[in-house]
Amino acid sequence: MNINISYPPSNLSRLSNAEIDRRIKKIRDWFGRRLLILVHHYQQDQIVRQADAIGDSFALSRRAAETDAEFIVFCGVHFMAETADLLTTAQQKVFLPNIDAGCSLADMADIGAVTYAWQKIQEITRDNPIPVTYINSHLDLKAFCGQNGGIVCTSSSAQAALEWAWEQKSKVFFFPDQHLGRNVATKMGIAPEEIIMYDPKRPVDAEFMRQIKNARLILWNGFCCVHQAFFMSDIERLRKSIPGIKIIVHPECPAEVARNADFMGSTEYIIRTVSAGEPGSAWGVGTERNLVYRLAKQFPDRQVILLNEKASMCRTMAMITPIHLLYQLECLSAGNLVNQVMVPENLRADALIAVQKMLDLPK
């Protein structure tokens, strides 16, 4: 629920980058420790250099929970700001500089469709599978997991979450990202015939019912538009042109890409692995372009190359521009609490249950 939505006036678009930076610094200095700016790895450089903390979605939410800053400006997408508000106190306020910055992956699974699928699965199996939602989901799905004995996971904790879930029940319902669920389960040794994708458009016929009954992992038919667009042909092209190149990809990539990569892991894992690479080494990276370009600049002594230059931009993340950030800060300094993201109180307790289970997973 948003208190008040507001967009930058057109006259701000005429400002130079230097003027934007100058005005942002002036406001930051005025707020001091009362203000915390969180920036996701996929943001552009002019946003990143304004950050108090840079990280992936959950690391930034934990950073929000650890601060006593009164105003938290999250330069990411909507579900990230929601999670930050979930983990902070009632006295703290979380803001998203462009309230339209959503997540296409999160939008692929809405509570109505997931609840209907859950009921169908229960009818077919005569049991309640453990629901597991990726953190890249709307808050009502996190609350759904909390209500039904489930858990939230990140890309780095997905294996631990699945291990925990299979200790509770023999079946897991995983949403919204099919590739993350499949890639992690395959890495754990789950057979392909024990994994089925639930497509809401597929008729519930006898064959589908048989597959549901035999499955250990039921996946929702969702995907990340950025990571879905990497292909095996991208890997083959780079291996042919740069002998010895190492391929590292995010687990939201399709199974064929993940299977043929040298390394697969979360955003933070990709950063750590490339950072630890030898001088002179070459890396083909399958994730969002801003992060890959930043790694390439940071390590000029090695080749850091996108798997596919044309298919690696998160367009919703790019909706947070320097102008949006400046306008957000100017509104806050004037006492205008625009673009505040607030967790509905009827969902808070259940969502926290599912998130807390994730926090309690063994490291």
C-alpha positions in Angstrom: 0.0 0.0 0.0 1.4 3.4 -1.0 0.6 6.6 0.9 1.2 8.9 -2.0 2.7 8.3 -5.4 4.6 11.1 -7.1 6.8 11.4 -10.2 9.6 13.9 -11.1 8.5 17.1 -12.8 9.7 17.4 -16.4 12.0 20.3 -15.6 14.4 18.0 -13.7 15.2 16.2 -16.9 17.3 19.2 -18.0 19.8 18.8 -15.2 23.3 17.7 -15.9 24.7 14.6 -14.2 27.0 16.8 -12.2 24.2 19.0 -11.0 22.1 15.9 -10.0 25.1 14.6 -8.0 25.7 17.9 -6.3 22.0 18.3 -5.2 21.9 14.7 -4.0 25.0 15.2 -1.9 23.6 18.3 -0.4 20.5 16.5 0.8 22.5 13.5 2.0 24.7 15.7 4.1 21.6 17.4 5.6 20.0 14.1 6.6 23.2 12.5 7.8 22.6 9.2 9.6 18.8 9.6 9.4 19.0 8.5 5.7 20.1 5.2 4.2 20.3 4.7 0.4 20.3 1.0 -0.7 21.2 0.2 -4.2 20.9 -3.2 -6.0 23.8 -4.5 -8.1 21.8 -4.2 -11.3 21.5 -0.4 -11.1 23.4 2.0 -13.3 26.7 3.5 -12.1 25.3 7.0 -11.3 22.9 5.4 -8.9 25.5 3.0 -7.5 27.8 5.8 -6.5 25.1 7.3 -4.3 24.8 4.1 -2.3 25.4 3.6 1.4 25.1 -0.1 0.7 25.2 -2.2 -2.6 24.0 -5.7 -2.7 21.4 -8.2 -3.8 17.8 -8.0 -2.8 17.9 -9.8 0.5 21.3 -8.6 1.6 20.0 -5.0 1.3 16.8 -5.8 3.2 19.0 -7.2 6.0 21.0 -4.1 5.9 17.8 -2.1 6.3 16.9 -4.2 9.3 20.3 -3.5 10.9 20.2 0.3 10.6 18.5 2.9 12.8 18.0 5.3 9.9 14.6 6.8 9.8 14.3 7.1 6.0 15.4 4.1 3.8 15.5 4.8 0.0 15.6 1.5 -1.9 16.9 1.7 -5.4 15.7 -1.6 -6.6 12.2 -2.9 -7.5 8.9 -3.1 -5.6 9.2 -6.6 -3.9 12.6 -5.6 -2.5 11.3 -2.5 -0.9 8.4 -4.6 0.5 10.8 -7.0 2.1 12.8 -4.1 3.6 9.7 -2.7 5.1 8.8 -6.1 6.4 12.1 -6.4 8.3 12.3 -2.8 9.7 10.6 -1.2 12.6 7.4 0.8 12.6 9.4 4.0 13.2 11.3 3.5 9.9 10.0 4.3 6.5 10.9 2.7 3.2 10.7 4.4 -0.2 10.9 3.3 -3.8 12.0 6.3 -6.0 9.9 5.0 -8.9 6.8 3.2 -7.7 6.3 1.7 -11.2 9.6 -0.3 -10.9 8.2 -3.8 -10.5 9.5 -7.2 -11.3 8.2 -9.2 -14.3 9.2 -12.5 -12.6 7.2 -11.6 -9.4 4.2 -10.5 -11.6 4.1 -14.0 -13.2 2.6 -15.5 -10.0 -0.4 -13.8 -8.4 -2.0 -15.0 -5.2 -5.3 -16.0 -6.9 -3.6 -18.3 -9.5 -1.2 -19.8 -7.0 -4.0 -20.5 -4.5 -6.1 -22.2 -7.2 -3.1 -24.3 -8.3 -2.5 -25.2 -4.6 -6.0 -26.4 -4.2 -5.8 -28.5 -7.4 -2.5 -30.1 -6.3 -4.2 -30.9 -3.0 -7.1 -32.6 -4.7 -4.8 -34.7 -6.9 -2.3 -35.7 -4.2 -4.7 -35.7 -1.2 -1.8 -34.0 0.7 -0.4 -30.5 1.3 2.9 -30.0 -0.4 5.3 -27.6 1.2 5.1 -24.2 -0.5 8.5 -22.5 -1.2 8.5 -19.0 -2.7 11.5 -17.3 -4.2 12.1 -13.9 -2.5 11.4 -12.4 -6.0 7.7 -12.6 -5.3 4.9 -10.4 -4.0 4.4 -10.2 -0.3 1.0 -12.0 -0.3 2.8 -15.1 -1.7 5.3 -14.9 1.2 2.3 -14.7 3.6 0.7 -17.7 1.8 3.9 -19.7 2.5 3.8 -18.6 6.2 0.1 -19.6 6.5 0.7 -23.1 4.9 3.9 -24.2 6.6 6.2 -23.0 3.9 9.3 -20.9 3.5 10.9 -18.1 1.5 14.3 -18.6 -0.2 16.9 -16.6 -2.1 19.0 -17.9 -5.0 21.8 -18.7 -2.5 19.5 -20.4 0.0 17.3 -22.3 -2.4 19.1 -25.6 -1.8 18.9 -25.3 1.9 15.2 -24.4 1.6 14.4 -27.4 -0.6 16.3 -29.7 1.8 14.3 -28.3 4.7 11.0 -28.6 2.8 11.6 -32.3 1.8 12.3 -33.1 5.4 8.7 -31.9 6.2 6.9 -33.5 3.2 7.6 -35.6 0.1 6.4 -32.9 -2.3 7.3 -29.2 -2.7 5.4 -26.5 -4.7 8.0 -23.9 -5.8 7.2 -20.5 -7.3 7.5 -18.3 -9.2 10.8 -19.1 -10.9 10.8 -22.4 -12.7 14.5 -22.3 -13.7 15.9 -21.6 -10.2 13.8 -24.5 -8.8 14.8 -26.9 -11.5 18.5 -26.0 -11.6 19.0 -26.3 -7.9 17.0 -29.5 -7.6 18.9 -31.0 -10.5 22.2 -30.0 -8.8 20.9 -31.9 -5.7 20.4 -35.0 -7.8 16.6 -34.9 -8.2 15.7 -36.9 -11.4 14.0 -35.0 -14.3 10.9 -37.3 -14.0 10.4 -36.1 -10.4 10.2 -32.5 -11.5 7.1 -31.1 -13.2 6.1 -27.6 -14.2 2.6 -26.4 -13.3 1.3 -24.4 -16.2 -2.1 -22.8 -15.3 -3.1 -23.0 -18.9 -2.5 -26.8 -19.2 -5.6 -29.0 -18.9 -5.7 -31.1 -15.8 -5.9 -34.4 -17.7 -5.0 -37.9 -16.6 -1.4 -37.6 -17.7 -1.0 -34.3 -15.8 -2.5 -35.9 -12.7 -0.1 -38.8 -13.0 2.9 -36.5 -13.2 1.7 -34.4 -10.2 1.3 -37.6 -8.1 4.9 -38.8 -9.1 6.6 -35.5 -8.7 8.8 -34.4 -5.8 9.0 -30.9 -7.1 6.2 -28.9 -8.7 7.4 -25.7 -10.4 5.4 -22.7 -11.3 5.6 -21.5 -14.9 7.5 -18.3 -14.2 10.9 -16.9 -15.3 13.1 -13.8 -15.2 13.1 -12.0 -18.6 16.8 -11.2 -18.3 18.1 -14.6 -17.4 15.6 -16.5 -19.6 17.2 -14.8 -22.7 20.6 -16.5 -22.4 21.0 -19.6 -24.7 23.4 -22.5 -25.2 24.4 -20.8 -28.5 25.8 -17.9 -26.4 28.1 -20.3 -24.5 29.2 -22.1 -27.7 30.0 -18.7 -29.4 32.2 -17.5 -26.5 33.9 -20.9 -26.1 34.8 -20.9 -29.8 36.0 -17.3 -29.9 37.9 -17.3 -26.6 39.5 -20.7 -25.8 39.7 -21.4 -22.0 36.9 -18.9 -21.1 35.0 -19.8 -17.9 31.2 -19.5 -18.1 29.4 -18.4 -14.9 25.6 -17.9 -14.8 22.8 -17.1 -12.5 20.5 -20.0 -11.5 17.5 -18.2 -13.0 19.0 -19.1 -16.5 17.4 -22.0 -18.5 18.5 -25.5 -17.6 20.6 -26.1 -20.7 22.6 -22.9 -20.0 23.1 -23.8 -16.3 24.1 -27.3 -17.1 26.8 -26.3 -19.6 28.2 -23.4 -17.5 31.4 -23.9 -15.5 29.8 -22.2 -12.5 26.3 -21.3 -11.4 25.3 -19.2 -8.4 23.7 -16.1 -7.0 24.6 -12.5 -7.8 27.0 -12.4 -4.8 28.5 -15.8 -5.8 29.2 -14.4 -9.4 30.9 -11.3 -7.9 33.0 -13.4 -5.5 34.0 -15.9 -8.2 35.0 -13.4 -10.9 36.8 -11.3 -8.3 38.9 -14.3 -7.3 39.8 -15.1 -10.9 43.4 -15.1 -12.0 44.8 -12.1 -13.9 44.5 -12.9 -17.6 41.5 -15.2 -17.2 38.4 -14.8 -19.3 34.8 -14.9 -18.0 31.5 -15.2 -19.8 28.9 -14.0 -17.4 25.1 -14.7 -17.7 23.4 -12.0 -15.6 22.3 -8.4 -15.8 24.5 -6.1 -17.8 25.2 -3.3 -15.3 26.8 -5.7 -12.9 28.9 -7.3 -15.7 30.1 -4.0 -17.0 31.0 -2.9 -13.5 33.0 -6.1 -13.0 34.8 -5.6 -16.3 35.8 -2.1 -15.2 36.9 -3.3 -11.8 39.1 -6.0 -13.2 40.8 -4.7 -16.3 43.4 -7.4 -16.0 40.9 -10.1 -17.1 38.2 -10.4 -19.7 34.7 -10.1 -18.3 32.1 -10.5 -21.1 28.3 -10.7 -21.2 27.0 -13.9 -22.6 24.6 -11.9 -24.8 24.8 -8.2 -25.1 21.3 -7.8 -26.5 19.4 -9.7 -23.9 20.8 -8.7 -20.5 19.1 -5.5 -19.4 16.6 -5.4 -16.5 14.2 -2.8 -17.8 12.2 -2.4 -14.6 15.4 -1.9 -12.5 16.4 0.8 -15.0 13.2 2.7 -14.1 15.1 4.0 -11.1 17.0 6.9 -12.7 19.2 9.5 -11.0 16.4 12.0 -11.6 14.0 9.8 -9.7 16.4 9.4 -6.8 17.0 13.2 -6.7 13.3 13.9 -6.7 12.7 11.3 -4.0 15.3 12.9 -1.7 14.0 16.5 -2.4 10.5 15.4 -1.5 11.8 13.8 1.8 13.8 16.9 2.7 10.6 19.0 2.2 8.7 16.6 4.4 6.7 15.0 1.6 6.6 11.3 2.2 5.9 10.2 -1.4 6.4 6.7 -2.8 6.5 5.1 0.6 6.1 1.3 0.4 4.2 -0.2 3.4 3.5 -3.9 4.1 -0.3 -4.5 4.7 -0.7 -5.4 8.4 -2.9 -8.3 7.5 0.0 -10.0 5.7 2.9 -8.9 7.9 2.9 -11.7 10.5 2.5 -14.6 8.1 5.1 -13.3 5.7 7.5 -12.9 8.6 7.0 -16.5 9.6 8.1 -17.7 6.2 11.1 -15.2 6.0 12.2 -16.2 9.5 12.3 -19.8 8.6 14.7 -18.8 5.8 16.9 -16.9 8.2 17.0 -19.9 10.5 18.3 -22.2 7.7 21.8 -23.6 8.3 24.5 -21.5 6.6 
